[in-house]
Amino acid sequence: MKIDWAPVHVPPKRRLQTLAAGLYVLIFMALPFLSLMITSLLLYYGNYFWKLIVLAYLTHIYFDHTRNYSDIHGNGTHFSLKLMRNNCVWRNFRHYFPIELIKTVDLSPDRNYILASFPHGIIGTGISCNMSSDIEKWLQLFPGIRPKIATLDMHFYTPILREMLRYWGVVSVSKESLMYYLTKSNHPKHPDNLDGFTSNAVAILVGGAQEALDSHPGRYIITLKRRKGFVKLAIRTGCPIVPTFSFGEVDIFDQVDNPPNSYLRRFQTLTKRLTGISPLIVLGRGFFQYTFGFLPQRKHIVQVVGSPIEVEKNDAPDPEYVDKIHQQVIDQLNEMFDKYKTKYIENGKNCKLVIN
C-alpha cells in the first residue's frame, strides 16, 4: 500500500487544526473506553484510598443523574460557555474542515424548538461543533436560543465523559430529559434564564446508531420512515420541528464496507440492539499522512437550518396528525437536499437522498 504523506512544510495553523481534530476524535471515540478501563483498574488494583475515591465518584454519578434535570447536564453559565463552548481549540477544529452554519429563516427566541437533524454520519461532527463545542456562530445567527444536543442516556453514566458532555450543553435523549427542556419557561425573568437565554433548541439526531451504519462517503442515506417519536414529542410539548441537514457530514469518514446481510452488518446490528451503540470500523487519515488512520478528512461540512414546522399541542397525539407532520418533515428535507446539494456537495448533481 502506497502511503500519501503530508508535506513537510505545513503552516502552523493547519497543524493546530489537525491537533484539535485529533482531540475531538479522542474524546468521542476513545475516552468512553479509556475512562471505563481506568475506573476498572483503579477498583481492582488500586489501594483503599483510590477505591474509596472511585466508589464515591460512581455513587455521585448515580444519584446526580437521577436528580431533577434542572440540576444536571449543565445549563451553560457564562464561565462554562467561555471555557468549554467558545475557545481557540474548537475554533481550530471548526476551521479544520471547515464547518459552516447556514440560517434560512429567523427563529423567535420566545419558544423552544426540536431540531430534527440529519444525517448522523459517524459521530455527528458538524452539529456537534455548531451546537455544542463552538457555539459562537450559533449565537450570532440565533440570539437568545440556547443550543443543546440530545444523546444516549448511558453516556451520562460514563465517568469523565459525562462531565465534558454536561459543560458542552449536551442532554439526555430520554423522554424525561427532553420533556423538561422543551417545556421550560421562556420568560426572561425565569430563574433558569439568568445566563441571558430565553429558550432551548434541542437537536435530536433522529437516525441515531442505525444511520451511522449506513454512513459512507457520497451516500446520503437517512433513517426516518419509522422514526416518529420526535414528532409525538413535539405535539405533546407544542414545540415546532426544525429540520436541519449537514451536507458533507458523511464524507469526512469512511468505514469498512458493511452491506446489508453481511456478517459484519449482522454483528453490528446485534451489538446495536444490545447496547444502543454501533461498533464501526472507521477509516480516516493520520496526523502526517492521508492514507489511513482515525482522523477525519478535511471535507467541507455545511449545516443548513430549515424552517419551523408548527404543531398543535395535544397530550394525546392523533396517529393521523402525527403522520401528517412526519410527512412535512420528509418533504422539507427532500426540498432542502435538492436545493442545496449542488452548492454544498462535491459532484452533488448526481447525489440522491435515500430515506429508509
C-alpha positions in Angstrom: 0.0 0.0 0.0 1.4 3.3 -1.1 1.3 6.0 1.7 0.3 9.5 0.8 2.5 11.6 3.1 1.6 15.1 4.2 4.0 17.9 3.1 6.9 18.6 5.4 6.3 22.4 5.4 2.7 22.8 6.6 1.6 26.1 8.1 1.5 26.0 11.9 -2.2 26.9 12.0 -3.0 23.8 10.0 -1.0 21.7 12.4 -3.1 23.2 15.3 -6.3 22.4 13.4 -5.1 18.8 13.0 -4.4 18.6 16.7 -7.8 19.9 17.5 -9.4 17.3 15.2 -7.4 14.6 17.0 -8.6 15.8 20.4 -12.2 15.6 19.2 -11.8 12.1 17.9 -10.1 11.1 21.2 -12.9 12.4 23.3 -15.8 10.8 21.3 -14.2 7.6 20.2 -11.6 6.7 22.8 -12.5 8.5 26.0 -15.5 6.3 26.9 -13.4 3.1 26.8 -10.4 4.7 28.5 -12.5 6.1 31.3 -14.2 2.7 31.9 -10.8 0.9 31.8 -9.2 3.4 34.2 -12.1 3.1 36.6 -12.0 -0.7 36.5 -8.2 -0.8 37.0 -8.4 1.5 40.0 -11.1 -0.6 41.6 -9.2 -3.8 41.1 -5.6 -2.8 41.6 -5.8 0.5 43.5 -5.3 0.8 47.2 -8.1 1.5 49.7 -7.8 5.3 49.2 -8.3 5.1 45.4 -11.0 2.5 45.7 -12.9 4.8 48.1 -12.4 7.8 45.7 -13.7 5.9 42.7 -16.7 4.4 44.7 -17.6 7.9 45.9 -17.4 9.3 42.4 -19.6 6.4 41.0 -22.1 6.9 43.7 -22.2 10.6 42.9 -22.8 9.9 39.3 -25.7 7.6 40.0 -27.6 10.0 42.4 -26.6 13.1 40.5 -28.1 11.7 37.3 -31.4 10.6 38.9 -32.0 14.1 40.3 -34.1 16.8 38.8 -33.0 17.6 35.2 -32.6 21.3 36.1 -29.6 20.3 38.2 -27.7 18.2 35.8 -26.4 18.2 32.2 -25.2 21.8 32.7 -27.3 24.8 31.6 -24.2 26.6 30.5 -23.1 29.5 32.6 -21.0 32.4 31.2 -17.9 30.7 32.6 -18.6 27.3 31.1 -19.6 28.8 27.8 -16.3 30.7 27.5 -14.2 27.8 28.9 -15.8 24.8 27.1 -18.0 26.1 24.3 -16.2 29.1 22.8 -12.4 28.8 22.8 -9.5 28.6 20.4 -9.3 24.8 20.5 -12.8 24.3 19.0 -12.4 27.3 16.6 -9.4 25.5 15.2 -11.5 22.3 15.0 -14.1 24.3 13.0 -11.5 25.6 10.6 -10.0 22.1 10.1 -12.9 21.1 7.7 -14.2 23.9 7.7 -17.7 23.7 9.3 -20.4 26.2 8.4 -23.8 27.0 9.8 -26.5 28.4 7.4 -29.7 30.1 8.6 -32.7 30.1 6.2 -35.2 31.8 8.4 -35.2 33.6 11.8 -36.2 31.6 14.9 -38.0 33.6 17.6 -36.3 33.3 21.0 -39.6 33.2 22.8 -40.2 29.5 22.3 -38.5 26.1 22.4 -37.6 24.1 19.3 -36.8 20.5 18.3 -34.2 20.3 15.6 -34.6 17.1 13.7 -31.1 16.7 12.4 -29.7 14.5 9.6 -27.5 12.7 8.7 -25.9 11.3 11.8 -22.7 10.4 10.0 -20.1 8.5 12.0 -20.2 10.8 15.1 -22.3 13.8 14.1 -19.3 16.2 13.7 -21.0 19.2 12.1 -23.8 19.6 14.5 -21.5 18.8 17.5 -19.4 21.8 16.5 -22.2 24.2 15.7 -24.4 23.5 18.7 -22.0 22.2 21.4 -18.3 22.8 21.3 -18.1 26.1 19.4 -21.4 27.9 19.6 -20.3 31.4 18.8 -21.7 31.2 15.2 -25.0 29.8 16.5 -25.4 32.7 19.0 -24.8 35.2 16.2 -27.5 33.7 14.0 -30.0 32.7 16.7 -29.5 35.1 19.6 -31.3 34.2 22.9 -31.7 30.5 21.9 -29.7 28.0 24.0 -28.3 25.2 21.7 -28.3 21.7 23.1 -27.8 18.2 21.6 -29.5 15.1 22.9 -27.5 11.9 23.2 -27.9 8.4 24.7 -28.7 8.4 28.4 -26.0 5.8 29.0 -23.3 8.4 28.2 -24.2 10.3 31.4 -23.3 7.2 33.5 -19.8 7.1 31.9 -17.1 8.6 34.2 -15.2 11.7 33.0 -17.1 11.7 29.6 -20.3 12.8 31.4 -18.6 15.9 32.8 -17.4 17.1 29.4 -20.9 16.5 27.9 -22.6 18.5 30.6 -20.4 21.5 30.0 -20.9 21.3 26.3 -24.7 21.6 26.9 -25.4 18.0 25.8 -28.5 16.5 27.4 -30.0 13.0 27.7 -32.3 11.9 24.9 -34.6 10.2 27.4 -38.2 11.2 27.4 -38.0 12.8 30.9 -35.0 15.0 29.9 -36.5 16.1 26.6 -39.8 16.9 28.2 -38.1 19.1 30.8 -36.0 21.1 28.4 -38.9 21.6 25.9 -41.4 22.8 28.5 -39.1 25.1 30.5 -40.5 28.6 31.0 -39.3 31.1 28.3 -39.9 34.2 30.5 -36.8 36.4 30.6 -37.0 36.7 34.4 -37.3 33.0 35.0 -34.5 31.7 37.3 -33.2 29.4 34.6 -32.7 32.4 32.2 -30.1 34.3 34.3 -27.5 33.3 31.7 -29.2 35.5 29.1 -31.0 32.8 27.1 -34.8 32.6 26.9 -35.4 29.3 25.1 -33.9 26.0 24.1 -33.2 24.4 20.7 -32.7 20.7 21.3 -31.1 18.8 18.4 -32.1 15.2 18.0 -30.1 13.0 15.6 -33.2 11.1 14.6 -31.4 8.3 12.6 -29.0 7.5 15.5 -26.8 4.5 15.5 -28.8 2.8 12.7 -28.0 5.7 10.4 -24.3 5.6 11.3 -24.2 2.0 9.9 -25.1 3.4 6.5 -22.6 6.3 6.6 -20.2 6.1 3.6 -18.7 9.0 1.5 -21.1 10.2 -1.1 -24.1 8.2 0.2 -26.9 10.2 1.8 -29.0 7.5 3.4 -31.1 8.6 6.4 -33.3 6.6 8.8 -36.6 8.4 9.2 -39.7 6.5 7.8 -40.4 4.7 11.1 -39.0 7.3 13.4 -42.0 9.2 14.7 -41.2 9.6 18.4 -39.8 13.1 17.9 -43.0 14.2 16.2 -45.1 12.9 19.1 -42.8 14.7 21.5 -43.2 18.0 19.5 -47.0 17.6 19.6 -47.1 16.9 23.4 -44.9 20.0 24.1 -46.2 22.2 21.3 -42.7 22.8 20.1 -42.1 23.5 16.3 -39.9 21.0 14.5 -37.0 22.5 12.6 -35.4 20.1 10.1 -31.6 20.5 9.7 -29.3 18.9 7.2 -25.5 18.7 7.4 -24.0 18.5 3.8 -20.6 16.8 3.7 -21.1 15.0 7.1 -20.8 11.6 5.5 -17.6 12.5 3.6 -15.2 13.0 6.5 -15.0 9.4 7.5 -15.4 6.1 5.7 -15.9 2.7 7.3 -15.2 -0.9 6.4 -17.8 -2.0 3.8 -20.8 -3.4 5.6 -23.6 -4.2 3.1 -27.0 -5.4 4.5 -27.0 -9.1 5.4 -23.2 -9.3 5.5 -21.7 -10.9 8.6 -20.2 -7.6 9.7 -23.5 -5.8 9.4 -25.3 -8.6 11.3 -22.8 -8.3 14.2 -23.1 -4.5 14.2 -26.9 -4.7 14.2 -26.9 -7.2 17.1 -24.5 -5.1 19.1 -26.6 -2.0 18.5 -29.7 -3.8 19.8 -27.9 -4.9 22.9 -26.0 -1.7 23.7 -27.5 1.1 21.6 -24.1 1.8 20.1 -22.9 0.7 16.6 -19.4 -0.8 16.6 -18.0 0.9 13.5 -14.6 0.2 11.9 -13.7 3.7 11.0 -11.4 4.6 8.1 -9.8 8.1 8.1 -6.4 9.7 7.8 -3.4 10.1 10.1 -1.6 13.1 11.6 1.3 13.0 9.0 -0.3 11.0 6.1 -3.6 10.9 4.3 -3.9 7.1 3.6 -5.1 5.6 6.9 -5.9 6.5 10.5 -8.7 7.7 12.7 -8.6 11.4 12.0 -11.5 12.8 9.8 -10.7 14.0 6.3 -10.7 17.7 5.6 -14.1 18.0 3.9 -16.4 20.9 3.9 -19.4 20.5 6.3 -22.4 22.8 6.0 -25.3 22.5 8.4 -28.4 24.1 6.9 -31.2 25.0 9.4 -34.6 24.8 7.8 -38.0 26.4 8.5 -40.0 25.6 11.7 -42.9 23.2 11.2 -45.7 24.3 13.5 -47.7 21.8 15.5 -50.9 21.9 17.6 -50.2 20.9 21.2 -52.0 17.8 22.3 -51.2 15.5 25.2 -52.6 12.5 23.3 -51.3 12.9 19.7 -53.6 11.5 17.0 -51.8 9.0 14.7 -53.1 10.6 11.5 -51.9 14.0 12.7 -48.5 12.5 13.6 -48.2 11.1 10.1 -49.1 14.4 8.6 -46.4 16.3 10.5 -43.9 13.5 9.9 -44.6 13.8 6.1 -44.0 17.5 6.3 -40.6 16.8 7.8 -39.8 14.4 5.0 -41.0 16.9 2.3 -38.9 19.7 3.7 -35.8 17.5 3.9 -36.2 16.4 0.3 -36.7 20.0 -0.8 -33.7 21.2 1.3 -31.5 18.5 -0.2 -32.4 19.2 -3.8 -32.0 22.9 -3.3 -28.5 22.9 -1.7 -26.8 19.7 -2.9 -25.2 21.2 -5.9 -23.9 24.1 -3.8 -22.5 22.2 -0.8 -21.7 18.7 -2.1 -18.9 17.9 -4.5 -20.4 16.4 -7.6 -23.7 16.9 -5.8 -25.8 16.9 -9.0 -25.7 13.1 -9.1 -26.4 12.7 -5.3 -29.7 11.3 -4.2 -31.3 11.4 -0.8 -32.4 7.9 0.3 -34.9 7.8 3.2 -35.3 4.5 5.0 
